[in-house]
């Protein structure tokens, strides 16, 4: 279980008064605490949200503007848009299995469902990441089994989550409040800022991945060492 704070402890941690915290709750800026008996307990998400509010206020935004930025679902769509993949596709179960070179009862199909890569919807299959399925087809054509690819997908997904969190922490600490304050919450300006972040993050990942792959390939293709294991 993560952090659990009473409202007094929360106020002390974020440097706000209890009255201000209750006011932010009444405006819908802060979701309700977990109630145990008569006591409300606040967690890390509350601390993060109040820190956002404080930072935006420090940048000069009033509470009305902050409410618009933090509670409008449109902002989420704007912020995630540049990072969205192509739209999901649909197909018949047999068609999808055939594309992947599998039988319908192959355990790999269920594993793909469990990983959230495909989703059964009645008599059709929703392909959540069509580009990933296309890559799976290409690898299958050169002899790479889907199960082996899924092993790699799990590792890359976990690493990607950590990378995304790192970039989000960077943006939260150095960019978000500044961009929102300078734009006044204007969605077009926010879209441009997010698109720049997408380009910058993708570029950094591309450079570092290429460097890592180059090092791995060099290691793999390096000539064997001639000290130690040669027979006399």
C-alpha positions in Angstrom: 0.0 0.0 0.0 1.3 3.5 -0.9 1.3 6.7 1.1 -1.7 7.2 3.4 -2.1 10.7 5.0 -4.8 12.4 7.0 -5.8 15.7 5.7 -3.7 17.5 8.4 -0.7 15.4 7.3 -1.4 16.1 3.7 -1.6 19.8 4.3 1.7 19.8 6.1 3.4 17.8 3.3 2.2 20.0 0.4 2.4 23.3 2.3 -1.3 24.2 2.1 -3.9 24.8 4.7 -6.6 22.2 5.3 -9.2 24.9 4.3 -7.5 25.3 0.9 -7.4 21.5 0.3 -11.1 21.3 1.1 -11.8 24.1 -1.3 -9.9 22.4 -4.0 -12.1 19.3 -3.4 -15.3 21.3 -3.6 -14.2 22.7 -6.9 -13.5 19.2 -8.3 -9.8 19.7 -8.5 -9.0 16.9 -6.1 -10.7 13.5 -6.0 -12.1 12.3 -2.7 -10.0 10.4 -0.1 -10.3 6.8 0.9 -12.7 6.8 3.9 -12.1 4.5 6.8 -14.6 5.0 9.6 -14.8 8.8 9.8 -11.3 9.4 8.6 -10.3 10.3 5.1 -6.9 9.0 3.9 -5.0 10.7 1.0 -2.4 9.1 -1.2 0.4 9.9 -3.6 -2.1 10.9 -6.3 -3.5 13.6 -4.0 0.0 14.8 -3.2 0.8 15.0 -6.9 -2.4 16.8 -7.8 -1.9 19.4 -5.1 1.7 20.0 -6.2 0.4 20.6 -9.7 -2.1 23.1 -8.4 0.5 24.9 -6.4 3.0 25.0 -9.3 0.3 26.3 -11.7 -0.7 29.0 -9.2 3.0 30.0 -8.8 3.0 30.4 -12.6 0.1 32.9 -12.3 -2.9 30.8 -13.3 -6.1 31.5 -11.3 -8.2 28.6 -10.0 -10.7 28.9 -12.8 -8.0 28.3 -15.4 -6.5 25.5 -13.4 -9.8 23.8 -13.1 -10.3 24.0 -16.9 -6.8 22.5 -17.5 -7.0 19.8 -14.9 -10.6 18.6 -15.1 -11.4 19.0 -18.8 -11.2 15.6 -20.5 -10.4 17.4 -23.7 -6.9 18.1 -22.4 -6.2 14.4 -21.9 -7.1 13.7 -25.5 -4.9 16.6 -26.7 -2.0 15.5 -24.5 -2.1 11.8 -25.5 -3.0 12.4 -29.2 0.6 12.5 -30.6 1.5 9.3 -28.7 -1.5 7.3 -30.0 -0.8 4.5 -32.4 -3.0 3.8 -35.4 -6.6 2.9 -34.7 -7.4 -0.7 -33.8 -8.5 -3.0 -36.5 -11.1 -5.9 -36.5 -11.1 -9.3 -38.0 -12.7 -12.8 -37.7 -11.0 -15.1 -35.2 -10.0 -17.5 -37.9 -8.5 -14.8 -40.1 -6.4 -13.3 -37.2 -5.1 -16.8 -36.3 -4.3 -17.5 -39.9 -2.4 -14.2 -40.2 -0.3 -15.3 -37.2 0.2 -18.8 -38.4 -1.7 -20.3 -35.5 -4.6 -22.6 -34.8 -7.5 -21.1 -32.9 -6.8 -23.2 -29.8 -3.1 -22.3 -29.7 -2.2 -21.1 -26.2 -0.4 -18.2 -27.8 -3.7 -16.8 -28.8 -4.8 -16.6 -25.1 -1.5 -15.2 -24.1 -2.0 -12.4 -26.7 -5.4 -11.7 -25.1 -4.0 -11.7 -21.6 -1.3 -9.2 -22.7 -4.0 -6.9 -24.1 -2.8 -7.2 -27.7 -6.0 -8.6 -29.1 -9.5 -8.5 -27.6 -12.4 -10.9 -28.4 -15.6 -9.0 -29.1 -18.4 -11.4 -29.9 -17.7 -13.0 -33.3 -14.7 -10.8 -34.1 -11.3 -9.9 -32.7 -10.2 -6.4 -32.0 -6.5 -5.9 -32.8 -5.3 -3.3 -30.4 -1.9 -2.6 -32.0 -2.2 -3.4 -35.7 1.4 -2.4 -36.5 2.7 -4.9 -33.9 0.7 -7.6 -35.5 2.1 -6.7 -38.9 5.6 -7.0 -37.4 4.6 -10.4 -35.9 3.6 -11.5 -39.4 6.9 -10.4 -40.9 8.9 -12.3 -38.2 6.7 -15.4 -38.7 7.6 -15.4 -42.4 11.3 -15.6 -41.5 10.8 -18.3 -38.9 10.4 -16.5 -35.6 7.6 -18.0 -33.5 5.0 -15.7 -32.1 5.6 -17.0 -28.6 9.2 -15.9 -28.8 8.2 -12.5 -30.0 5.8 -12.1 -27.1 8.6 -12.7 -24.7 10.4 -9.8 -26.2 7.3 -7.7 -26.2 6.9 -8.2 -22.5 10.4 -7.0 -21.8 10.2 -4.0 -24.2 6.8 -3.0 -22.8 8.2 -3.0 -19.2 11.2 -1.0 -20.3 9.1 1.4 -22.3 6.9 2.0 -19.3 9.9 3.0 -17.3 11.2 5.3 -20.1 7.7 7.0 -20.4 7.6 7.6 -16.6 11.1 9.2 -16.7 10.1 11.5 -19.5 6.8 12.3 -17.8 8.7 13.1 -14.6 11.0 15.4 -16.6 8.0 17.1 -18.2 6.2 17.5 -14.9 9.1 19.1 -13.2 10.3 21.4 -16.0 7.6 21.8 -18.7 4.0 21.3 -17.8 3.3 24.3 -15.6 5.3 26.6 -17.8 3.5 25.5 -21.0 0.1 25.7 -19.4 0.8 29.1 -18.0 2.2 30.6 -21.2 -0.7 29.2 -23.3 -3.4 30.1 -20.7 -4.7 26.6 -21.3 -5.1 27.2 -25.1 -5.6 23.8 -26.6 -3.8 24.6 -29.9 -0.7 25.8 -28.1 -0.8 22.8 -25.8 -1.1 20.5 -28.8 2.0 22.0 -30.3 3.9 21.6 -27.1 2.9 18.0 -26.7 3.9 17.3 -30.3 7.3 18.8 -29.7 7.7 16.6 -26.6 6.7 13.6 -28.7 9.4 14.4 -31.3 12.0 15.0 -28.7 11.3 11.9 -26.7 11.1 9.7 -29.8 14.3 11.1 -31.1 16.2 10.5 -27.8 14.9 6.9 -27.6 15.9 6.3 -31.2 19.4 7.5 -30.6 19.9 5.5 -27.4 18.3 2.3 -28.8 20.5 2.5 -31.9 23.6 3.0 -29.7 22.6 0.0 -27.5 21.8 -2.2 -30.6 25.2 -1.3 -32.1 27.0 -2.3 -29.0 25.1 -5.6 -28.7 25.8 -6.5 -32.4 29.5 -5.7 -32.0 29.6 -7.9 -28.9 27.8 -10.7 -30.7 30.1 -10.6 -33.8 33.3 -10.0 -31.9 36.0 -12.6 -32.7 36.5 -15.2 -29.9 39.2 -14.4 -27.4 42.4 -16.3 -27.9 43.3 -16.5 -24.3 42.1 -19.3 -22.0 40.0 -21.8 -23.9 42.2 -23.1 -26.8 43.2 -26.7 -26.6 47.0 -27.4 -26.7 
